């Protein structure tokens, strides 16, 4: 069976996750390549997301080679599928993809891409506030703006992001109709 098919299977995903344990070798490179090729489908699957999480964890290991091919593809696919990941039927599990990728980017000190994710969260704050799991993505983005602010030498962008999130929070708190909805 293909790695992509296994990653989406309740038992198969555990096998794939076990195969992605450090130390790095060619087997992992093959698995990462296939998961990256099928990422759009795998990350919208309740079992598949855990295989992607294992990929990210493997890439944080010091034995891993260049992380850019996989992380670049993951960032691109998450941005392309943002709405599906944070709202709608799949969001009960798929919002975690956004959060895990933000954590990974922070651990890799990929400030530019992390800022892009925070800007995306800020630009869709209204959508996130009114989705069942969107508030968790917003909380994560606010947390990483704080972490980014503390670590970065370029504080202006992080301060703009934080200010935007606080303004979005004020707007959300002022919307009484949204608070009265059963889903919020």
C-alpha positions in Angstrom: 0.0 0.0 0.0 1.1 3.5 -0.5 2.2 5.7 2.4 -0.6 8.2 1.7 -3.2 5.5 1.9 -1.7 4.1 5.1 -1.5 7.6 6.7 -5.3 8.0 6.3 -6.1 4.6 7.8 -6.6 4.3 11.6 -4.1 1.5 12.0 -1.9 2.5 9.1 -1.3 6.0 10.4 0.3 4.4 13.5 2.6 2.4 11.3 3.6 5.5 9.3 4.2 7.4 12.6 6.5 4.6 13.8 8.5 4.7 10.6 9.1 8.4 11.0 11.1 8.0 14.3 14.7 9.4 14.4 17.4 8.9 13.4 17.1 10.0 9.8 17.8 7.7 6.9 16.6 7.2 3.3 13.4 5.5 4.4 12.2 8.7 6.1 13.1 10.7 3.0 10.9 8.5 0.9 8.0 8.7 3.4 8.3 12.5 3.7 8.3 12.9 -0.1 5.1 10.8 -0.5 3.3 12.6 2.3 4.4 16.0 0.9 3.0 14.9 -2.6 -0.3 14.1 -1.0 -0.5 16.7 1.7 -3.6 18.4 0.6 -5.6 15.1 1.0 -3.8 13.8 4.1 -4.1 16.9 6.2 -7.9 16.9 5.8 -8.1 13.4 7.2 -8.5 12.7 11.0 -5.8 10.0 11.0 -3.6 11.6 8.3 -2.9 14.7 10.4 -1.0 12.6 12.9 1.3 11.3 10.2 2.0 15.0 9.2 2.7 15.8 12.9 5.2 13.0 13.0 6.9 14.4 9.9 7.2 17.8 11.6 8.6 16.1 14.7 11.1 14.2 12.7 12.3 17.4 10.9 13.0 19.0 14.3 15.5 16.2 15.1 19.1 17.2 14.6 19.8 14.2 12.3 17.3 15.5 9.8 18.6 17.2 6.6 17.2 20.3 5.0 13.6 20.8 6.2 12.6 23.4 3.5 11.2 21.0 0.9 8.7 19.5 3.3 8.0 22.7 5.4 7.7 24.8 2.3 5.1 22.5 0.8 3.3 22.2 4.1 3.1 26.0 4.5 1.8 26.3 0.9 -0.8 23.6 1.3 -2.1 24.9 4.7 -2.5 28.4 3.2 -4.3 27.0 0.2 -6.7 25.0 2.4 -7.0 27.5 5.2 -10.8 27.8 5.1 -11.2 24.0 5.1 -8.8 23.6 7.9 -10.3 26.1 10.3 -14.0 26.0 9.6 -16.6 23.6 8.3 -16.9 19.9 8.8 -13.2 19.0 9.0 -12.3 21.7 11.5 -13.0 19.4 14.5 -9.5 17.9 13.9 -7.9 19.8 11.1 -7.4 23.1 12.9 -4.6 21.3 14.7 -2.6 21.4 11.4 -2.4 25.1 11.5 -1.4 25.1 15.2 1.3 22.4 14.7 2.7 24.1 11.7 3.0 27.4 13.7 4.8 25.6 16.5 7.2 24.0 13.9 7.9 27.3 12.3 8.7 28.9 15.6 11.0 26.0 16.6 12.8 26.3 13.2 13.1 30.1 13.8 11.3 30.7 10.5 10.1 34.1 11.4 9.0 35.2 7.9 6.6 32.2 7.5 5.4 32.4 11.1 4.5 36.0 10.5 2.6 35.0 7.3 0.5 32.5 9.3 -0.2 35.1 12.0 -1.2 37.7 9.3 -3.5 35.0 7.8 -5.1 34.4 11.2 -5.6 38.1 11.7 -7.1 38.6 8.3 -9.6 35.8 8.9 -10.2 36.7 12.6 -13.9 37.3 12.1 -14.2 33.9 10.4 -12.2 32.2 13.2 -14.3 33.9 15.9 -17.5 32.4 14.5 -16.2 28.9 13.8 -16.2 26.2 16.5 -12.5 25.7 16.7 -11.2 29.0 15.2 -10.8 30.6 18.6 -8.0 28.0 19.3 -6.2 29.1 16.2 -6.5 32.7 17.2 -5.2 32.0 20.7 -2.2 30.2 19.2 -1.5 33.0 16.8 -1.6 35.5 19.7 0.7 33.3 21.7 3.2 33.2 18.8 3.1 36.9 18.3 4.2 37.3 21.9 7.0 34.7 21.4 8.0 36.3 18.1 8.1 39.7 19.8 10.4 38.4 22.5 12.8 36.7 20.2 12.9 39.0 17.2 15.1 42.0 16.5 12.4 43.4 14.2 9.7 44.1 16.7 7.5 46.4 14.5 5.8 43.6 12.6 5.0 41.6 15.8 3.7 44.7 17.5 1.4 45.4 14.5 0.1 41.8 14.6 -0.5 41.9 18.4 -2.3 45.2 18.1 -4.5 43.8 15.3 -5.4 40.8 17.4 -6.3 42.9 20.4 -8.5 45.1 18.1 -10.2 41.9 16.7 -10.8 40.7 20.3 -12.4 44.0 21.2 -14.7 43.8 18.1 -15.6 40.2 18.9 -16.5 41.0 22.5 -18.7 43.8 21.3 -20.7 41.5 19.0 -23.4 40.3 21.5 -25.3 38.3 18.7 -22.2 36.1 18.2 -22.0 35.3 21.9 -25.6 34.2 21.9 -25.1 31.6 19.2 -25.2 28.0 20.4 -22.0 27.1 18.6 -19.8 29.8 20.3 
